[in-house]
Amino acid sequence: MRISIRVLSALSALFMGTILSSCGSDGKQIKNEYKQITVEEAKRIMDEESGFVILDVRRQDEYDSGHIPGAVLLTNESIGSGEIPALPDKSQKMLVYCRSGNRSKQAANKLADLGYTNVYEFGGINDWPYEIE
């Protein structure tokens, strides 16, 4: 069986592209990152899309005092290095917020480090001009 140099070169490039797509040029694993969006963009996603989860990463008492409709409480402190049974789909779109934006950034970063690939952080409920329940 004869394979041309051109075919071997193309296969080699495809193979290396697959390997490097998850590695940097130095061969190290690229860290997953979350995306920061505005509250307006988060609201647009909530109004127009489906299949996402809204994560409130504040404390229980803060959540009880008012939260974005449909939000699920997952405190920042509860996000560690282990699996999160409440979030089994690591590719599900996640919209993360807290009170001011500090804990939501921390939580989004931890989720990305755990392998969640579709994390959107949009700051704090203090900047949310829409409905709260």
N, CA, C and O atoms as CSV, one atom per row, in Angstrom:
chain,resi,resn,atom,element,x,y,z
A,1,MET,N,N,0.855,-1.182,0.000
A,1,MET,CA,C,0.000,0.000,0.000
A,1,MET,C,C,0.892,1.233,0.000
A,1,MET,O,O,1.781,1.377,0.840
A,2,ARG,N,N,0.642,2.107,-0.945
A,2,ARG,CA,C,1.435,3.323,-1.069
A,2,ARG,C,C,0.591,4.531,-0.652
A,2,ARG,O,O,-0.540,4.706,-1.107
A,3,ILE,N,N,1.155,5.341,0.204
A,3,ILE,CA,C,0.492,6.570,0.623
A,3,ILE,C,C,1.404,7.720,0.234
A,3,ILE,O,O,2.593,7.718,0.554
A,4,SER,N,N,0.852,8.678,-0.441
A,4,SER,CA,C,1.677,9.790,-0.910
A,4,SER,C,C,2.124,10.663,0.254
A,4,SER,O,O,1.514,10.686,1.324
A,5,ILE,N,N,3.188,11.363,0.006
A,5,ILE,CA,C,3.717,12.300,1.005
A,5,ILE,C,C,2.669,13.359,1.327
A,5,ILE,O,O,2.552,13.782,2.478
A,6,ARG,N,N,1.920,13.785,0.345
A,6,ARG,CA,C,0.894,14.809,0.548
A,6,ARG,C,C,-0.183,14.299,1.515
A,6,ARG,O,O,-0.609,15.037,2.403
A,7,VAL,N,N,-0.625,13.045,1.352
A,7,VAL,CA,C,-1.638,12.470,2.240
A,7,VAL,C,C,-1.069,12.326,3.646
A,7,VAL,O,O,-1.740,12.659,4.622
A,8,LEU,N,N,0.160,11.833,3.757
A,8,LEU,CA,C,0.790,11.710,5.081
A,8,LEU,C,C,0.922,13.067,5.752
A,8,LEU,O,O,0.687,13.193,6.954
A,9,SER,N,N,1.294,14.073,4.991
A,9,SER,CA,C,1.445,15.410,5.538
A,9,SER,C,C,0.102,15.952,6.037
A,9,SER,O,O,0.032,16.568,7.101
A,10,ALA,N,N,-0.956,15.720,5.266
A,10,ALA,CA,C,-2.293,16.173,5.659
A,10,ALA,C,C,-2.761,15.456,6.914
A,10,ALA,O,O,-3.319,16.084,7.814
A,11,LEU,N,N,-2.540,14.141,6.986
A,11,LEU,CA,C,-2.936,13.369,8.174
A,11,LEU,C,C,-2.150,13.820,9.397
A,11,LEU,O,O,-2.703,13.928,10.492
A,12,SER,N,N,-0.873,14.081,9.211
A,12,SER,CA,C,-0.030,14.550,10.308
A,12,SER,C,C,-0.523,15.900,10.823
A,12,SER,O,O,-0.605,16.118,12.032
A,13,ALA,N,N,-0.851,16.804,9.898
A,13,ALA,CA,C,-1.344,18.127,10.301
A,13,ALA,C,C,-2.665,18.011,11.047
A,13,ALA,O,O,-2.879,18.707,12.040
A,14,LEU,N,N,-3.547,17.143,10.583
A,14,LEU,CA,C,-4.831,16.927,11.254
A,14,LEU,C,C,-4.624,16.392,12.655
A,14,LEU,O,O,-5.255,16.864,13.601
A,15,PHE,N,N,-3.733,15.398,12.799
A,15,PHE,CA,C,-3.447,14.795,14.093
A,15,PHE,C,C,-2.865,15.828,15.049
A,15,PHE,O,O,-3.304,15.913,16.196
A,16,MET,N,N,-1.890,16.611,14.605
A,16,MET,CA,C,-1.269,17.616,15.459
A,16,MET,C,C,-2.256,18.721,15.817
A,16,MET,O,O,-2.223,19.239,16.934
A,17,GLY,N,N,-3.134,19.090,14.886
A,17,GLY,CA,C,-4.145,20.102,15.182
A,17,GLY,C,C,-5.095,19.635,16.264
A,17,GLY,O,O,-5.520,20.426,17.107
A,18,THR,N,N,-5.433,18.350,16.246
A,18,THR,CA,C,-6.311,17.785,17.274
A,18,THR,C,C,-5.634,17.829,18.628
A,18,THR,O,O,-6.253,18.198,19.626
A,19,ILE,N,N,-4.367,17.457,18.667
A,19,ILE,CA,C,-3.631,17.474,19.933
A,19,ILE,C,C,-3.471,18.900,20.438
A,19,ILE,O,O,-3.704,19.168,21.617
A,20,LEU,N,N,-3.073,19.823,19.557
A,20,LEU,CA,C,-2.806,21.186,19.990
A,20,LEU,C,C,-4.061,21.984,20.288
A,20,LEU,O,O,-3.977,23.048,20.902
A,21,SER,N,N,-5.232,21.496,19.867
A,21,SER,CA,C,-6.455,22.248,20.151
A,21,SER,C,C,-6.748,22.304,21.638
A,21,SER,O,O,-7.456,23.207,22.085
A,22,SER,N,N,-6.222,21.363,22.422
A,22,SER,CA,C,-6.435,21.410,23.862
A,22,SER,C,C,-5.147,21.728,24.607
A,22,SER,O,O,-5.114,21.683,25.836
A,23,CYS,N,N,-4.085,22.048,23.869
A,23,CYS,CA,C,-2.804,22.366,24.474
A,23,CYS,C,C,-2.297,23.681,23.901
A,23,CYS,O,O,-2.624,24.052,22.774
A,24,GLY,N,N,-1.509,24.363,24.679
A,24,GLY,CA,C,-0.860,25.561,24.183
A,24,GLY,C,C,0.332,25.189,23.322
A,24,GLY,O,O,0.646,24.009,23.166
A,25,SER,N,N,0.993,26.185,22.764
A,25,SER,CA,C,2.133,25.919,21.896
A,25,SER,C,C,3.275,25.263,22.651
A,25,SER,O,O,4.138,24.636,22.037
A,26,ASP,N,N,3.297,25.396,23.979
A,26,ASP,CA,C,4.334,24.755,24.771
A,26,ASP,C,C,3.940,23.348,25.208
A,26,ASP,O,O,4.679,22.699,25.949
A,27,GLY,N,N,2.767,22.869,24.751
A,27,GLY,CA,C,2.319,21.516,25.074
A,27,GLY,C,C,1.550,21.405,26.377
A,27,GLY,O,O,1.073,20.320,26.709
A,28,LYS,N,N,1.413,22.494,27.126
A,28,LYS,CA,C,0.672,22.464,28.397
A,28,LYS,C,C,-0.816,22.553,28.130
A,28,LYS,O,O,-1.239,23.161,27.146
A,29,GLN,N,N,-1.612,21.951,28.999
A,29,GLN,CA,C,-3.069,21.970,28.877
A,29,GLN,C,C,-3.566,23.410,29.021
A,29,GLN,O,O,-3.156,24.126,29.935
A,30,ILE,N,N,-4.445,23.827,28.118
A,30,ILE,CA,C,-5.046,25.157,28.197
A,30,ILE,C,C,-6.153,25.132,29.249
A,30,ILE,O,O,-6.981,24.222,29.267
A,31,LYS,N,N,-6.160,26.123,30.109
A,31,LYS,CA,C,-7.143,26.219,31.177
A,31,LYS,C,C,-8.494,26.652,30.605
A,31,LYS,O,O,-8.566,27.570,29.788
A,32,ASN,N,N,-9.560,25.984,31.041
A,32,ASN,CA,C,-10.898,26.435,30.668
A,32,ASN,C,C,-11.125,27.803,31.290
A,32,ASN,O,O,-10.648,28.082,32.390
A,33,GLU,N,N,-11.848,28.641,30.588
A,33,GLU,CA,C,-12.141,29.962,31.106
A,33,GLU,C,C,-13.632,30.230,31.000
A,33,GLU,O,O,-14.319,29.690,30.133
A,34,TYR,N,N,-14.116,31.073,31.899
A,34,TYR,CA,C,-15.501,31.501,31.820
A,34,TYR,C,C,-15.571,32.778,31.000
A,34,TYR,O,O,-14.559,33.431,30.747
A,35,LYS,N,N,-16.791,33.122,30.590
A,35,LYS,CA,C,-17.005,34.347,29.820
A,35,LYS,C,C,-17.745,35.349,30.686
A,35,LYS,O,O,-18.690,34.985,31.386
A,36,GLN,N,N,-17.334,36.585,30.647
A,36,GLN,CA,C,-18.025,37.638,31.380
A,36,GLN,C,C,-18.956,38.351,30.420
A,36,GLN,O,O,-18.550,38.760,29.332
A,37,ILE,N,N,-20.214,38.497,30.831
A,37,ILE,CA,C,-21.200,39.179,30.002
A,37,ILE,C,C,-21.912,40.241,30.841
A,37,ILE,O,O,-21.783,40.270,32.065
A,38,THR,N,N,-22.655,41.099,30.175
A,38,THR,CA,C,-23.415,42.142,30.866
A,38,THR,C,C,-24.732,41.567,31.380
A,38,THR,O,O,-25.151,40.484,30.972
A,39,VAL,N,N,-25.374,42.302,32.273
A,39,VAL,CA,C,-26.687,41.878,32.750
A,39,VAL,C,C,-27.694,41.895,31.609
A,39,VAL,O,O,-28.616,41.081,31.579
A,40,GLU,N,N,-27.522,42.811,30.679
A,40,GLU,CA,C,-28.425,42.871,29.524
A,40,GLU,C,C,-28.295,41.616,28.653
A,40,GLU,O,O,-29.294,41.076,28.178
A,41,GLU,N,N,-27.079,41.170,28.453
A,41,GLU,CA,C,-26.859,39.943,27.677
A,41,GLU,C,C,-27.416,38.725,28.419
A,41,GLU,O,O,-28.007,37.837,27.803
A,42,ALA,N,N,-27.228,38.684,29.733
A,42,ALA,CA,C,-27.789,37.587,30.527
A,42,ALA,C,C,-29.317,37.570,30.409
A,42,ALA,O,O,-29.917,36.507,30.253
A,43,LYS,N,N,-29.927,38.722,30.483
A,43,LYS,CA,C,-31.388,38.821,30.361
A,43,LYS,C,C,-31.848,38.372,28.979
A,43,LYS,O,O,-32.867,37.692,28.857
A,44,ARG,N,N,-31.104,38.747,27.934
A,44,ARG,CA,C,-31.452,38.315,26.578
A,44,ARG,C,C,-31.407,36.792,26.475
A,44,ARG,O,O,-32.300,36.185,25.884
A,45,ILE,N,N,-30.382,36.179,27.043
A,45,ILE,CA,C,-30.273,34.714,27.031
A,45,ILE,C,C,-31.466,34.104,27.758
A,45,ILE,O,O,-32.074,33.151,27.271
A,46,MET,N,N,-31.800,34.653,28.921
A,46,MET,CA,C,-32.935,34.139,29.699
A,46,MET,C,C,-34.246,34.249,28.935
A,46,MET,O,O,-35.094,33.361,29.023
A,47,ASP,N,N,-34.416,35.327,28.190
A,47,ASP,CA,C,-35.657,35.554,27.450
A,47,ASP,C,C,-35.747,34.764,26.149
A,47,ASP,O,O,-36.838,34.370,25.738
A,48,GLU,N,N,-34.604,34.528,25.497
A,48,GLU,CA,C,-34.633,33.976,24.143
A,48,GLU,C,C,-34.118,32.543,24.007
A,48,GLU,O,O,-34.389,31.891,22.999
A,49,GLU,N,N,-33.397,32.050,24.979
A,49,GLU,CA,C,-32.808,30.720,24.856
A,49,GLU,C,C,-33.442,29.765,25.855
A,49,GLU,O,O,-34.268,30.155,26.680
A,50,SER,N,N,-33.037,28.515,25.759
A,50,SER,CA,C,-33.492,27.498,26.710
A,50,SER,C,C,-32.332,26.561,27.005
A,50,SER,O,O,-31.294,26.609,26.346
A,51,GLY,N,N,-32.522,25.710,28.003
A,51,GLY,CA,C,-31.512,24.718,28.338
A,51,GLY,C,C,-30.383,25.227,29.211
A,51,GLY,O,O,-29.409,24.506,29.430
A,52,PHE,N,N,-30.484,26.442,29.714
A,52,PHE,CA,C,-29.449,27.009,30.573
A,52,PHE,C,C,-29.873,26.870,32.032
A,52,PHE,O,O,-31.025,26.555,32.328
A,53,VAL,N,N,-28.931,27.108,32.931
A,53,VAL,CA,C,-29.225,27.166,34.353
A,53,VAL,C,C,-28.689,28.495,34.883
A,53,VAL,O,O,-27.603,28.936,34.508
A,54,ILE,N,N,-29.474,29.127,35.767
A,54,ILE,CA,C,-29.057,30.369,36.416
A,54,ILE,C,C,-28.566,29.989,37.799
A,54,ILE,O,O,-29.314,29.415,38.591
A,55,LEU,N,N,-27.314,30.305,38.094
A,55,LEU,CA,C,-26.734,29.955,39.391
A,55,LEU,C,C,-26.550,31.198,40.254
A,55,LEU,O,O,-25.839,32.131,39.881
A,56,ASP,N,N,-27.195,31.194,41.401
A,56,ASP,CA,C,-27.014,32.225,42.421
A,56,ASP,C,C,-25.992,31.647,43.395
A,56,ASP,O,O,-26.256,30.631,44.038
A,57,VAL,N,N,-24.830,32.283,43.510
A,57,VAL,CA,C,-23.763,31.714,44.339
A,57,VAL,C,C,-23.607,32.444,45.675
A,57,VAL,O,O,-22.545,32.402,46.297
A,58,ARG,N,N,-24.682,33.113,46.107
A,58,ARG,CA,C,-24.670,33.784,47.407
A,58,ARG,C,C,-25.013,32.780,48.509
A,58,ARG,O,O,-25.173,31.588,48.247
A,59,ARG,N,N,-25.124,33.272,49.737
A,59,ARG,CA,C,-25.550,32.438,50.871
A,59,ARG,C,C,-27.065,32.232,50.822
A,59,ARG,O,O,-27.780,32.952,50.125
A,60,GLN,N,N,-27.532,31.256,51.559
A,60,GLN,CA,C,-28.960,30.932,51.606
A,60,GLN,C,C,-29.802,32.134,52.038
A,60,GLN,O,O,-30.842,32.404,51.438
A,61,ASP,N,N,-29.365,32.861,53.073
A,61,ASP,CA,C,-30.152,34.000,53.548
A,61,ASP,C,C,-30.246,35.103,52.485
A,61,ASP,O,O,-31.277,35.766,52.377
A,62,GLU,N,N,-29.193,35.299,51.712
A,62,GLU,CA,C,-29.219,36.296,50.634
A,62,GLU,C,C,-30.177,35.854,49.528
A,62,GLU,O,O,-30.953,36.657,49.009
A,63,TYR,N,N,-30.115,34.580,49.179
A,63,TYR,CA,C,-31.008,34.017,48.162
A,63,TYR,C,C,-32.466,34.167,48.602
A,63,TYR,O,O,-33.327,34.550,47.811
A,64,ASP,N,N,-32.728,33.860,49.872
A,64,ASP,CA,C,-34.090,33.938,50.404
A,64,ASP,C,C,-34.634,35.363,50.417
A,64,ASP,O,O,-35.847,35.565,50.365
A,65,SER,N,N,-33.743,36.351,50.487
A,65,SER,CA,C,-34.200,37.741,50.541
A,65,SER,C,C,-34.575,38.280,49.159
A,65,SER,O,O,-35.118,39.380,49.059
A,66,GLY,N,N,-34.297,37.534,48.105
A,66,GLY,CA,C,-34.658,37.917,46.743
A,66,GLY,C,C,-33.633,37.405,45.745
A,66,GLY,O,O,-32.426,37.557,45.932
A,67,HIS,N,N,-34.141,36.795,44.685
A,67,HIS,CA,C,-33.252,36.234,43.664
A,67,HIS,C,C,-33.894,36.354,42.283
A,67,HIS,O,O,-35.087,36.629,42.158
A,68,ILE,N,N,-33.096,36.147,41.271
A,68,ILE,CA,C,-33.586,36.193,39.900
A,68,ILE,C,C,-34.518,35.005,39.680
A,68,ILE,O,O,-34.177,33.887,40.065
A,69,PRO,N,N,-35.680,35.216,39.073
A,69,PRO,CA,C,-36.620,34.108,38.851
A,69,PRO,C,C,-35.958,32.925,38.131
A,69,PRO,O,O,-35.287,33.083,37.111
A,70,GLY,N,N,-36.174,31.747,38.699
A,70,GLY,CA,C,-35.630,30.527,38.118
A,70,GLY,C,C,-34.220,30.190,38.565
A,70,GLY,O,O,-33.689,29.142,38.196
A,71,ALA,N,N,-33.598,31.069,39.361
A,71,ALA,CA,C,-32.225,30.819,39.806
A,71,ALA,C,C,-32.163,29.666,40.793
A,71,ALA,O,O,-33.062,29.465,41.611
A,72,VAL,N,N,-31.085,28.923,40.692
A,72,VAL,CA,C,-30.797,27.807,41.592
A,72,VAL,C,C,-29.675,28.251,42.520
A,72,VAL,O,O,-28.692,28.841,42.073
A,73,LEU,N,N,-29.819,27.969,43.809
A,73,LEU,CA,C,-28.784,28.331,44.773
A,73,LEU,C,C,-27.680,27.278,44.769
A,73,LEU,O,O,-27.935,26.089,44.962
A,74,LEU,N,N,-26.456,27.734,44.547
A,74,LEU,CA,C,-25.255,26.904,44.663
A,74,LEU,C,C,-24.194,27.825,45.243
A,74,LEU,O,O,-23.509,28.536,44.507
A,75,THR,N,N,-24.059,27.811,46.561
A,75,THR,CA,C,-23.163,28.781,47.194
A,75,THR,C,C,-21.738,28.648,46.687
A,75,THR,O,O,-21.264,27.551,46.394
A,76,ASN,N,N,-21.073,29.772,46.592
A,76,ASN,CA,C,-19.676,29.790,46.154
A,76,ASN,C,C,-18.836,28.865,47.031
A,76,ASN,O,O,-17.960,28.153,46.540
A,77,GLU,N,N,-19.109,28.882,48.309
A,77,GLU,CA,C,-18.333,28.076,49.254
A,77,GLU,C,C,-18.508,26.572,49.030
A,77,GLU,O,O,-17.636,25.782,49.390
A,78,SER,N,N,-19.635,26.183,48.438
A,78,SER,CA,C,-19.886,24.753,48.219
A,78,SER,C,C,-19.209,24.213,46.960
A,78,SER,O,O,-19.169,23.002,46.745
A,79,ILE,N,N,-18.684,25.101,46.139
A,79,ILE,CA,C,-18.005,24.666,44.912
A,79,ILE,C,C,-16.549,24.396,45.264
A,79,ILE,O,O,-15.780,25.311,45.554
A,80,GLY,N,N,-16.192,23.115,45.231
A,80,GLY,CA,C,-14.824,22.724,45.573
A,80,GLY,C,C,-14.135,22.077,44.394
A,80,GLY,O,O,-14.264,22.519,43.253
A,81,SER,N,N,-13.402,21.026,44.693
A,81,SER,CA,C,-12.643,20.353,43.644
A,81,SER,C,C,-13.321,19.073,43.166
A,81,SER,O,O,-12.820,18.398,42.267
A,82,GLY,N,N,-14.464,18.741,43.771
A,82,GLY,CA,C,-15.154,17.514,43.396
A,82,GLY,C,C,-16.299,17.749,42.429
A,82,GLY,O,O,-16.618,18.883,42.071
A,83,GLU,N,N,-16.901,16.659,42.024
A,83,GLU,CA,C,-18.052,16.724,41.122
A,83,GLU,C,C,-19.217,17.428,41.806
A,83,GLU,O,O,-19.332,17.411,43.032
A,84,ILE,N,N,-20.083,18.048,41.002
A,84,ILE,CA,C,-21.266,18.738,41.513
A,84,ILE,C,C,-22.480,17.978,40.984
A,84,ILE,O,O,-22.861,18.167,39.828
A,85,PRO,N,N,-23.096,17.125,41.800
A,85,PRO,CA,C,-24.221,16.313,41.329
A,85,PRO,C,C,-25.366,17.123,40.731
A,85,PRO,O,O,-26.050,16.642,39.827
A,86,ALA,N,N,-25.585,18.331,41.213
A,86,ALA,CA,C,-26.669,19.169,40.695
A,86,ALA,C,C,-26.365,19.703,39.289
A,86,ALA,O,O,-27.259,20.201,38.606
A,87,LEU,N,N,-25.108,19.597,38.863
A,87,LEU,CA,C,-24.689,20.089,37.546
A,87,LEU,C,C,-23.946,18.983,36.785
A,87,LEU,O,O,-22.735,19.070,36.584
A,88,PRO,N,N,-24.670,17.954,36.367
A,88,PRO,CA,C,-23.989,16.826,35.720
A,88,PRO,C,C,-23.488,17.098,34.304
A,88,PRO,O,O,-22.541,16.452,33.856
A,89,ASP,N,N,-24.105,18.041,33.592
A,89,ASP,CA,C,-23.746,18.317,32.205
A,89,ASP,C,C,-22.733,19.461,32.166
A,89,ASP,O,O,-23.097,20.624,32.343
A,90,LYS,N,N,-21.483,19.135,31.936
A,90,LYS,CA,C,-20.423,20.144,31.969
A,90,LYS,C,C,-20.439,21.074,30.762
A,90,LYS,O,O,-19.694,22.053,30.727
A,91,SER,N,N,-21.280,20.779,29.773
A,91,SER,CA,C,-21.374,21.675,28.616
A,91,SER,C,C,-22.642,22.535,28.654
A,91,SER,O,O,-22.864,23.343,27.752
A,92,GLN,N,N,-23.473,22.370,29.686
A,92,GLN,CA,C,-24.690,23.164,29.801
A,92,GLN,C,C,-24.329,24.628,30.032
A,92,GLN,O,O,-23.388,24.927,30.767
A,93,LYS,N,N,-25.066,25.536,29.413
A,93,LYS,CA,C,-24.837,26.970,29.608
A,93,LYS,C,C,-25.239,27.335,31.034
A,93,LYS,O,O,-26.337,27.006,31.483
A,94,MET,N,N,-24.334,28.023,31.745
A,94,MET,CA,C,-24.554,28.429,33.127
A,94,MET,C,C,-24.381,29.930,33.243
A,94,MET,O,O,-23.353,30.479,32.846
A,95,LEU,N,N,-25.397,30.594,33.791
A,95,LEU,CA,C,-25.362,32.032,34.025
A,95,LEU,C,C,-25.157,32.233,35.522
A,95,LEU,O,O,-26.012,31.844,36.318
A,96,VAL,N,N,-24.045,32.829,35.914
A,96,VAL,CA,C,-23.642,32.893,37.320
A,96,VAL,C,C,-23.675,34.336,37.817
A,96,VAL,O,O,-23.162,35.248,37.168
A,97,TYR,N,N,-24.299,34.519,38.994
A,97,TYR,CA,C,-24.311,35.847,39.614
A,97,TYR,C,C,-24.233,35.718,41.124
A,97,TYR,O,O,-24.438,34.638,41.679
A,98,CYS,N,N,-23.932,36.835,41.786
A,98,CYS,CA,C,-23.921,36.901,43.251
A,98,CYS,C,C,-24.543,38.239,43.668
A,98,CYS,O,O,-25.527,38.669,43.067
A,99,ARG,N,N,-23.996,38.887,44.662
A,99,ARG,CA,C,-24.523,40.178,45.097
A,99,ARG,C,C,-23.858,41.319,44.332
A,99,ARG,O,O,-24.538,42.166,43.752
A,100,SER,N,N,-22.510,41.337,44.334
A,100,SER,CA,C,-21.784,42.453,43.715
A,100,SER,C,C,-20.935,42.056,42.513
A,100,SER,O,O,-20.514,42.922,41.746
A,101,GLY,N,N,-20.681,40.784,42.339
A,101,GLY,CA,C,-19.846,40.319,41.239
A,101,GLY,C,C,-18.565,39.645,41.680
A,101,GLY,O,O,-17.912,38.986,40.870
A,102,ASN,N,N,-18.189,39.788,42.926
A,102,ASN,CA,C,-16.944,39.197,43.415
A,102,ASN,C,C,-17.047,37.667,43.510
A,102,ASN,O,O,-16.230,36.949,42.934
A,103,ARG,N,N,-18.045,37.181,44.233
A,103,ARG,CA,C,-18.188,35.728,44.398
A,103,ARG,C,C,-18.556,35.044,43.087
A,103,ARG,O,O,-18.180,33.893,42.865
A,104,SER,N,N,-19.294,35.742,42.209
A,104,SER,CA,C,-19.661,35.118,40.940
A,104,SER,C,C,-18.419,34.889,40.077
A,104,SER,O,O,-18.342,33.881,39.374
A,105,LYS,N,N,-17.463,35.789,40.116
A,105,LYS,CA,C,-16.202,35.596,39.391
A,105,LYS,C,C,-15.429,34.410,39.979
A,105,LYS,O,O,-14.896,33.582,39.241
A,106,GLN,N,N,-15.373,34.339,41.304
A,106,GLN,CA,C,-14.697,33.212,41.955
A,106,GLN,C,C,-15.367,31.890,41.579
A,106,GLN,O,O,-14.693,30.925,41.218
A,107,ALA,N,N,-16.696,31.855,41.667
A,107,ALA,CA,C,-17.440,30.632,41.374
A,107,ALA,C,C,-17.290,30.234,39.903
A,107,ALA,O,O,-17.097,29.058,39.592
A,108,ALA,N,N,-17.378,31.211,39.006
A,108,ALA,CA,C,-17.241,30.930,37.576
A,108,ALA,C,C,-15.862,30.358,37.277
A,108,ALA,O,O,-15.728,29.428,36.481
A,109,ASN,N,N,-14.853,30.907,37.909
A,109,ASN,CA,C,-13.493,30.413,37.722
A,109,ASN,C,C,-13.360,28.978,38.236
A,109,ASN,O,O,-12.738,28.139,37.583
A,110,LYS,N,N,-13.943,28.695,39.400
A,110,LYS,CA,C,-13.885,27.335,39.948
A,110,LYS,C,C,-14.635,26.358,39.045
A,110,LYS,O,O,-14.167,25.242,38.819
A,111,LEU,N,N,-15.786,26.765,38.530
A,111,LEU,CA,C,-16.539,25.891,37.624
A,111,LEU,C,C,-15.737,25.593,36.357
A,111,LEU,O,O,-15.705,24.454,35.891
A,112,ALA,N,N,-15.094,26.618,35.806
A,112,ALA,CA,C,-14.255,26.414,34.621
A,112,ALA,C,C,-13.111,25.461,34.938
A,112,ALA,O,O,-12.783,24.591,34.131
A,113,ASP,N,N,-12.503,25.621,36.109
A,113,ASP,CA,C,-11.413,24.729,36.522
A,113,ASP,C,C,-11.889,23.283,36.670
A,113,ASP,O,O,-11.111,22.348,36.484
A,114,LEU,N,N,-13.172,23.101,37.007
A,114,LEU,CA,C,-13.742,21.752,37.149
A,114,LEU,C,C,-14.132,21.149,35.800
A,114,LEU,O,O,-14.587,20.007,35.738
A,115,GLY,N,N,-13.957,21.909,34.728
A,115,GLY,CA,C,-14.227,21.384,33.398
A,115,GLY,C,C,-15.533,21.833,32.777
A,115,GLY,O,O,-15.889,21.363,31.696
A,116,TYR,N,N,-16.259,22.735,33.434
A,116,TYR,CA,C,-17.477,23.272,32.835
A,116,TYR,C,C,-17.064,24.231,31.726
A,116,TYR,O,O,-16.218,25.101,31.934
A,117,THR,N,N,-17.652,24.074,30.564
A,117,THR,CA,C,-17.153,24.766,29.373
A,117,THR,C,C,-18.047,25.889,28.860
A,117,THR,O,O,-17.702,26.545,27.877
A,118,ASN,N,N,-19.176,26.120,29.498
A,118,ASN,CA,C,-20.132,27.094,28.980
A,118,ASN,C,C,-20.617,27.992,30.125
A,118,ASN,O,O,-21.818,28.143,30.345
A,119,VAL,N,N,-19.665,28.580,30.843
A,119,VAL,CA,C,-19.953,29.373,32.039
A,119,VAL,C,C,-19.917,30.858,31.688
A,119,VAL,O,O,-18.943,31.361,31.127
A,120,TYR,N,N,-21.011,31.550,32.035
A,120,TYR,CA,C,-21.143,32.986,31.779
A,120,TYR,C,C,-21.379,33.694,33.107
A,120,TYR,O,O,-22.361,33.419,33.796
A,121,GLU,N,N,-20.492,34.590,33.460
A,121,GLU,CA,C,-20.598,35.351,34.700
A,121,GLU,C,C,-21.125,36.728,34.353
A,121,GLU,O,O,-20.605,37.388,33.453
A,122,PHE,N,N,-22.181,37.174,35.079
A,122,PHE,CA,C,-22.746,38.487,34.742
A,122,PHE,C,C,-22.850,39.424,35.932
A,122,PHE,O,O,-23.684,40.330,35.931
A,123,GLY,N,N,-22.029,39.226,36.933
A,123,GLY,CA,C,-21.939,40.191,38.023
A,123,GLY,C,C,-22.882,39.935,39.169
A,123,GLY,O,O,-23.125,38.793,39.561
A,124,GLY,N,N,-23.419,41.042,39.709
A,124,GLY,CA,C,-24.213,40.938,40.908
A,124,GLY,C,C,-25.653,41.375,40.746
A,124,GLY,O,O,-26.003,42.133,39.842
A,125,ILE,N,N,-26.474,40.872,41.649
A,125,ILE,CA,C,-27.891,41.221,41.651
A,125,ILE,C,C,-28.072,42.713,41.949
A,125,ILE,O,O,-29.112,43.289,41.629
A,126,ASN,N,N,-27.064,43.334,42.559
A,126,ASN,CA,C,-27.136,44.782,42.808
A,126,ASN,C,C,-27.283,45.571,41.514
A,126,ASN,O,O,-27.835,46.671,41.517
A,127,ASP,N,N,-26.791,45.018,40.407
A,127,ASP,CA,C,-26.867,45.689,39.102
A,127,ASP,C,C,-27.998,45.145,38.229
A,127,ASP,O,O,-28.102,45.516,37.060
A,128,TRP,N,N,-28.836,44.283,38.770
A,128,TRP,CA,C,-29.919,43.635,38.007
A,128,TRP,C,C,-31.163,44.534,38.046
A,128,TRP,O,O,-31.805,44.622,39.092
A,129,PRO,N,N,-31.523,45.202,36.946
A,129,PRO,CA,C,-32.655,46.124,36.959
A,129,PRO,C,C,-34.003,45.439,36.650
A,129,PRO,O,O,-35.032,46.104,36.527
A,130,TYR,N,N,-33.978,44.118,36.531
A,130,TYR,CA,C,-35.183,43.390,36.127
A,130,TYR,C,C,-35.839,42.732,37.340
A,130,TYR,O,O,-35.436,42.963,38.480
A,131,GLU,N,N,-36.834,41.926,37.082
A,131,GLU,CA,C,-37.625,41.280,38.133
A,131,GLU,C,C,-36.771,40.429,39.084
A,131,GLU,O,O,-35.810,39.767,38.692
A,132,ILE,N,N,-37.177,40.488,40.335
A,132,ILE,CA,C,-36.582,39.650,41.397
A,132,ILE,C,C,-37.744,39.020,42.149
A,132,ILE,O,O,-38.774,39.655,42.372
A,133,GLU,N,N,-37.565,37.780,42.530
A,133,GLU,CA,C,-38.629,37.131,43.335
A,133,GLU,C,C,-38.108,36.802,44.710
A,133,GLU,O,O,-38.843,36.256,45.534
